[in-house]
Amino acid sequence: MKSIGSFATIILLTIFSSACQPILPTTRVNGLVYCAEGSPESFNPQLVTSGTTIDAISQHLYDRLLDIDPDNGELIPGLAESWQISDDGLTYRFQIRQGVEFHHTRYFSPTRQLTAEDVLFTFGRLLFVQHPFHQTATEYPYFDSVEWQQLVEKLTVISPMEIEFTLTKPDSSFLSTLATDFAAILSAEYGAQLVKNKTLADLDQLPVGTGPFLYRNYQKDILIRYYRHPKYWRQLPQMEQLVIDIVPDNTKRIAKLLTHECDVAPIPRLAELTLLSKREDFVIDAQTSMNVGYWAFNTRVAPFDQVKVRQALSYAINKSNIMQAVYFGQAEPANSLLPPTSWAYDKNLNIQRYDPQLAKKLLSEAGYPQGFQMDIWAMPVQRLYNPNALKMAELIQADLAQIGVQAHIVSYEWNTFRRKLRQGEHDSVLIGWSADNADPDNFLRPLLSCAAAISGSNRSNWCDENYDELIAKAVHTPILEERRAFYQQAQQYQAEQMPLVPIAHSKRFQVRSRNISGVRINPYGGINFTAAGKSL
Amino acid sequence: MIFHYLMRRMFLLSFVFVALTIFAFSLGYLFPGDVLSNFTGLRNISPADEIVLRQQLGLDQGYWQQYIYFNQRILDGNWALSFSSQQNVLDEILNVMPATLELASYALLLSLLIGVPFGIIAAVRKDKWLDKLISGFALVGYSIPTFWWALLLIMVFSLTLGWLPTSGRLSVLYEIPRLSGFMLPDILGSDAPYRNEALFDAIRHLLLPSLVLATYPTTVMIRFTRESMLDVLEQNYIKTARAKGLTRLQVLYKHGLRNALLPVTRQVGLQFSTLITLAMITEVIFSWPGIGRWLIDSIYQRNFPAIQGGVLVVSSLVIAVNMFTEILHTLLNPLARK
């Protein structure tokens, strides 16, 4: 029923949407409706990694010690007014902002403002077993993935407004981690109240933060309602109310946009953007986002253990075809894992040519003049970085046939797919990565390091000492220019060794009604409505 | 006499309910997965809990004993938990039920308000162009697939004209505290500053779904009222009344209508089950948070306790309404009591 409905609506949409403009419904409520793709898993960003959840909760409810400037990716003060790093790069001292108020809700009335205790409470939960809330969650996925427990040795409250982090080893991506949406600052006073009432689970379900909006209510799979935080420390949001309307169906979300039941909505399907771009009452915001779609070879399996074979395959595929057919021109071709917007991106990298002759030559040199047979695994789900892996696999299959390589396309249900990938049963796979923060380490380490080959996010199963040394040196260097140099070397080396072929950095899209202002895509994190305004 | 009749009905009703609960109970075994999970809604039950639960549910005893325990839990309101939300299924059903009842009752009302008068007009103007027009429309309405009709209306009134919203019961910006679960009374009972706007908005949300849902029963009402009216108009007492000099309108009102509408009351009950089925489709298309959408979501999610509870409640409701209208029909119609 659902699929018939969606199918029919999309056809009807296509035919009629350009016909005439609807009459805007007038509401007396000063509020904004954001139509989200799904329900949040939790109201505490410490516990999640999914983009949908982060968009729904993070920037509205919470603040972080540091923020990322969306224009240039630089770190700017958030709840920490200033900070100092010791010369050995092991201690970070933060001065906490004065006069920051927590949310006053029906389940919690704060009696004091933000202090260093709250910061200690927030990060202590992730680190210390004796913390009352440490055991209430089984994992802290983001912090586990950056190995925070091994990294942070201790937290010391120096004075009520000053806190110090001591690290076990220098790590120049530490500040970036603190600026991610996952590092939201919670209230220690609220935590103490929950401990007293023995309702520990509420910490992650009934949120209290310092963010621009406060929690009002949540109906699962229907909506989340936020009110403006009247004592927000930055400029007050214009909107008195923010409603996250949960509309999982893509077609329905578009229909709701057209009838102005939604003010803003993320639209992942590129084909539908063309439809909306014809309407004058909508604005489409696009931004190259911190992601990469790539084709990884399982370097533990012959013949992909040979550099020449991998290079040959990389020369054999026609990326401009893929850009058109899979991404509809809404992505940038990639020649590094890092998107060009990253500060560590190497502008001198050679652009990957399409050269079947060279590919054939390389194959002969590697000892496969007649080609060989291989599998291409295509992921079964749509992601921003790869909206249609099957189609991409078909294009690559055709390209490979030109150089005598016979490719078979393989796909499984998503969970099985990931399990089999982890077990290394693939020859090659079309998959991708979305970064959690602006730091280049977030691309280069999880995708190609030896540690990641063990933990499973390195789909090439590639383990190379040179590469690991380069990215390790980079995180241990506090000087930006030196870090950049190391990362550029790492990118060059990756391009030479070609354990994977970067294909595209896809753009992220969001559609909003023209009367909504001050909302834009943040390439480094969740959507933010603090500056949003609505004209009637 | 009437007492006997009611007793007979009640006896029949209890049989139907026994059959229904046996069916619902056996679903716990028929569904795939663990029987204990299906009956309790709990997942990943620890071995220690399992022993206690098995005893509570009587799973160590015969089926008959288990069935009795099952009925006790149903009567105590101690229903299984939903797999997806881990809440009592009964609470969830009570939460979504009012939305469906509200929609269905407006649709039924609409079908009576339109169907009956048009049926009468068609009968009175038999074989004239008005009758042909009405009967033609009724046939079209009768044959239209609901989901297609719903999409057509959405396309015209929402997407193209932009007059009416496509989904939900109320714009999400209006915050109306839940009193009864019925939207219009809740809005009227609230003291929100935007009460009038919210009421207007709720009516705009109601229009399309209730129109879609009313379409099929309306056409049935038209056809049924027309047939029934034609039957009555053939009767000798009508001719007698006319011969006695009563005007056409008087005959129609005093002798025709009362007799012709009797079978229609019965039809209302029969239409109810169709209405609930159609409500499921309508709710899915209009994202109406009622029991139909809830049940279909539960089926998608393989939420067995929810399906079990939902089936039990919806079937009971349909049976109860059918029985009620039949009794009502009997009370109104002395002939049927014999």
Interface residues (C-beta under 8 A of the other chain):
Chain A: M1 K2 I4 G5 A8 T9 L12 L13 F16 S17 A19 C20 Q21 P22 I23 L24 P25 T27 R28 V29 G31 V33 R216 K220 D221 I222 L223 R225 Q241 V243 D245 V247 K252 A255 K256 L258 T259 H260 E261
Chain B: S85 F147 W148 L151 L152 I154 M155 S158 L159 T160 L161 G162 W163 L164 P165 T166 S167 G168 S171 V172 L173 Y174 E175 P193 Y194 E197 D201 I281 V284 I285 S287 P289 I296 D297 Y300
